[in-house]
Amino acid sequence: MSVTLGQEVPHFTAVATSATQLDSAQLKGKKLVLYFYPKDSTPGCTTEGQDFRDLYPAFQQANTLIFGVSRDGMRSHENFKAKHAFPFELISDQDEELCRLFDVIRLKKMYGKEHWGIERSTFLIDEQGVLLQEWRKVKVPGHAQAVLEAVQASTPTH
């Protein structure tokens, strides 16, 4: 089973940095941005994380939590998060449970060799747990800003 736009995201649990045990049922009432990236400490993934970091206060103002997701282990995540002062948690999805739920594992080519890896993708989930928007085959420049604009557009003004 995978996620569908306009539908509630199936319940999931995950382990994240800072000894965080994540349960999607406990996140209701807040918007959620899950951004899937290929590998900690690589140039594109570092830039993407820094972009989300730099816009984090605006996401917070919009009642939105951000989680980065990759297949890297917890030690790698903790080091990556600390080195770049990410104010959000990183989810270790070594068993690919979330990757399969969000259908982000793709056959990729690097230096002429094929391998299975994460296709850079981002998902915006509303306060009720419904998938509002998805970005697939993400190009890093300007992406975090585009996600923030989508979050702000989905936030009613009082």
Buried (B, 14 or more C-beta within 10 A) or exposed (E): EEBEEEEBBEEBEBBBBEEEEBEBEEBEEEBBBBBBBBBBEEEBBBBBBBBBBEBBEBBEEBEBBBBBBBBBEBEBBBBBBEEBEBEBBBBBBEEEEBBEBBBBBBEEEEEEEEEEBBBBBBBBBBBEBBBBBBBBEBEBEEBBBEBBEBBBEBBEEE
